[in-house]
Amino acid sequence: MAKFFRRIHYFWFLFWIVFFFIIFYPFYYFLAQKPKYYRLLNLFRKAHSFLCSFLSGVFFSFKSEAKFDPDETYIYCANHTSNLDIMVLCIMAKGRFHFMGKDELLNNPVLGIFFRTIDISVNRDSKMSGFRAFKKAAENLDKGMSLIIFPEGKIDDEYPPHLGEFRNGPFRLAIEKNISLIPVSIINGWKIMWDDGSKYGSKPGICDIYIHKPIDTTGLIADDADLLKEKVHHLIDSKLI
């Protein structure tokens, strides 16, 4: 019976995602054309995320170690266990921000418009694609656009999921651009919806998110990237256990 209700809830959740995407699409299409509109575009993404989750009975509880400047440029690094994570970061992030994600999202019926414009797609198996993606991300950081990235690079295939190894790219980029990193622990999102929800469905509930204080990269050099990566991994994992 529980599986049946989780399946019903999953389709209910999808309904609201598609419904508001259709409603917002004219605004998305117009605002995605020029970078000067990206801040407003992100406000619509926030509203979309909030409305879909609220009407589906999914709520987000944020606990933050410190206040951070909404006008500052950051690199947000979060663990990745669910499509809910995208909503979490859309609601949490401030100002002009963009995501980096797998190139399959270019063909996603909802997310495709963003990954063809404001966001950055990357083929994880191609070094050249990775180089181009982080080059573009560096340019966007220079323009004051915060970067949201899931350094695991994918959702764990095992259920329940475990925090996987991190890729080096975001940590090298943070040091190169002297950008502060914000580690984000999305604690129980996978219990509400694991992966895209197609296998186990979804359910109403409260998703707990812990936002660690920003890590200043001033004075770090390229050789410190591995230590920075390990530090962020430890911080995120410390709230998941």
Number of C-alpha atoms within 10 A of each C-alpha: 6 9 13 11 12 19 19 14 19 23 16 16 24 13 14 19 18 15 14 15 20 13 11 15 15 10 14 21 13 11 20 20 12 10 16 11 14 21 17 17 22 23 16 19 20 19 17 23 21 19 16 22 21 15 13 22 14 21 16 20 11 14 12 12 10 10 10 14 10 11 12 14 23 27 26 24 25 26 26 28 28 23 16 24 21 18 19 24 22 23 18 15 19 21 18 26 25 26 22 20 22 15 17 12 18 20 12 12 10 15 13 16 18 21 23 15 18 23 23 22 24 23 14 14 9 9 11 11 15 16 13 14 20 19 13 14 23 20 13 20 22 13 12 16 26 27 25 24 21 22 24 19 18 17 19 17 10 7 11 10 16 16 17 16 12 20 14 15 16 25 27 21 19 25 22 16 15 16 22 21 25 20 24 25 25 28 20 17 24 22 19 21 26 24 24 16 22 12 12 17 22 27 23 19 17 15 21 16 24 19 23 20 16 19 17 15 19 13 8 15 12 12 10 14 21 15 11 21 19 14 14 23 22 13 15 22 19 11 15 15 8
